[in-house]
Amino acid sequence: MVKTKLILVAIATSLAVGSTGLWFLISEKQSAQKRREKFFGSSKEYPTSGGEKMKVEW
């Protein structure tokens, strides 16, 4: 009886730790993707001044 309870507690603990780790991994991947899009996306835009795009004059 005690052995069964210990096994169930161990399974519940491992599931809790695993799900927490998985949640952290997914959220970290999403935030890294947002940072990457912001960093690489900003190089494609024209420089801004006062919130407006500057016109490139030749």
C-alpha positions as CSV (number, residue, x, y, z in Angstrom):
1,M,0.0,0.0,0.0
2,V,2.7,2.5,0.9
3,K,4.8,1.4,-2.1
4,T,1.8,2.1,-4.4
5,K,1.3,5.6,-2.9
6,L,5.0,6.3,-3.3
7,I,4.9,5.3,-7.0
8,L,1.8,7.4,-7.6
9,V,3.4,10.4,-5.9
10,A,6.6,9.9,-8.0
11,I,4.5,9.8,-11.2
12,A,2.5,12.9,-10.3
13,T,5.7,14.8,-9.4
14,S,7.4,13.8,-12.6
15,L,4.4,14.9,-14.6
16,A,4.2,18.2,-12.8
17,V,7.9,18.9,-13.4
18,G,7.7,17.8,-17.0
19,S,4.7,19.9,-17.8
20,T,6.3,23.0,-16.2
21,G,9.5,22.5,-18.1
22,L,7.6,22.0,-21.4
23,W,5.6,25.2,-20.7
24,F,8.7,27.2,-20.0
25,L,10.4,25.8,-23.2
26,I,7.5,26.8,-25.4
27,S,7.1,30.3,-23.9
28,E,10.9,30.8,-24.3
29,K,10.8,29.8,-27.9
30,Q,7.9,32.2,-28.6
31,S,9.7,35.1,-27.0
32,A,12.9,34.3,-28.8
33,Q,11.0,34.2,-32.1
34,K,9.4,37.6,-31.4
35,R,12.8,39.1,-30.6
36,R,14.3,37.6,-33.8
37,E,11.4,39.0,-35.9
38,K,11.8,42.4,-34.3
39,F,15.6,42.4,-34.8
40,F,15.6,41.2,-38.4
41,G,12.4,43.0,-39.4
42,S,13.7,46.4,-38.2
43,S,16.6,46.2,-40.7
44,K,14.2,46.1,-43.6
45,E,12.4,49.3,-42.7
46,Y,13.6,52.8,-43.5
47,P,14.9,54.8,-40.6
48,T,12.3,56.8,-38.9
49,S,12.1,60.3,-37.6
50,G,9.2,61.4,-35.5
51,G,7.3,58.3,-36.2
52,E,7.3,58.8,-39.9
53,K,9.3,57.0,-42.5
54,M,12.1,59.2,-44.0
55,K,12.2,59.6,-47.7
56,V,15.3,58.4,-49.4
57,E,16.6,61.1,-51.7
58,W,19.3,60.5,-54.3
